[in-house]
Amino acid sequence: MKQHQVEIDTSKCIGCGMCTRVCPAHSIEIKDKKAVTLLDDCLMCGQCTAVCPMRAVSISGYDTGQIEKKEDLRLKPEEVLDVIRFRRSIRQFKQKEIPKEVISQILEAGRLTHTAKNMQDVSFVVLNKEKGRIEQMAVSLFRKIKPFADLFSPMARKNKIDEHFFFFNAPTVIVILARDKTNGILAAQNMEFVAEANGLGVLFSGFFTMAANTSPKIRKAIGIPKGKRAAMTLVLGYPEVKFLRSVQREKLIVKYM
Ligand SMILES: Cc1cc2nc3c(=O)[nH]c(=O)nc-3n(C[C@H](O)[C@H](O)[C@H](O)COP(=O)(O)O)c2cc1C
């Protein structure tokens, strides 16, 4: 038996067909003025449950319910663009803890992020107490491979791998695990937005992500399950620097056809 099932309360269904219109897998039909499910290709995406005007469609097996949308939520486009324009990677952090509620909100942003085929394959490891120990493992690994990297990369030659090379003394680090890397990266971006809205600064650590995927010791220490990988690592804390203006970027490359 499937973990989740789409259920239709035929006493509430008015046969309006909204569920069939939004279903991406064509898994709901209207028969005799009532919705019926054809579950074969159902993604369990829940769009049918969110669009039904009668609350006649639901998905079983979840321990959380649905939240009614009160009004059309729309952010000001120019403000959203400014958030993107002025966000910077932060590598200087205040020695100030992040409240648990804020971490929960950031994780919630990750949990709610859409996934390909509704895989819901993204999970999280929050490093607080273990941060130093885990960072040390990555430092040891990078120090071992540095001589080889130095041969090929001028940037590697310039980089000194000190004790805080990966996490920059930040109070919290979240490693995002996923089966599909893209799903994890999307979660990472949404989490960054929520972190920034809470006054936090964020660094995407590609280096630590690489170390975590390369080293069986780190994989084991942070508990990356078989079939999953570290998709991204967020280094989080209150910024100790304030950027005063935007930075310059290459001009837009776009082709309209
Ligand atoms: C996928 C990804 C991985 C990154 N990995 C690292 C990293 O390991 N260490 C680091 O210092 N910066 C890392 N960065 C930050 C980039 O170097 C930074 O985004 C870029 O220099 C532009 O600066 P800005 O983010 O302030 O606009 C990473 C950024 C991205 C998007």
The ligand as an ORCA input file, in Angstrom:
! r2SCAN-3c Opt
* xyz 0 1
  C      27.603     27.247     -5.586
  C      28.495     28.212     -4.859
  C      29.558     27.732     -4.118
  C      30.399     28.613     -3.422
  N      31.402     28.130     -2.638
  C      32.176     28.978     -1.917
  C      33.181     28.491     -1.025
  O      33.367     27.282     -0.857
  N      33.937     29.385     -0.344
  C      33.763     30.731     -0.480
  O      34.460     31.494      0.165
  N      32.794     31.233     -1.322
  C      32.004     30.396     -2.017
  N      30.998     30.888     -2.832
  C      30.786     32.327     -2.927
  C      31.183     32.907     -4.291
  O      32.566     32.924     -4.384
  C      30.542     34.289     -4.390
  O      29.173     34.108     -4.572
  C      31.043     35.137     -5.523
  O      32.366     35.484     -5.290
  C      30.237     36.416     -5.694
  O      30.206     37.187     -4.514
  P      28.812     37.580     -3.869
  O      28.168     36.301     -3.451
  O      29.110     38.474     -2.698
  O      27.987     38.264     -4.926
  C      30.165     30.016     -3.505
  C      29.072     30.482     -4.268
  C      28.251     29.602     -4.919
  C      27.081     30.145     -5.696
*
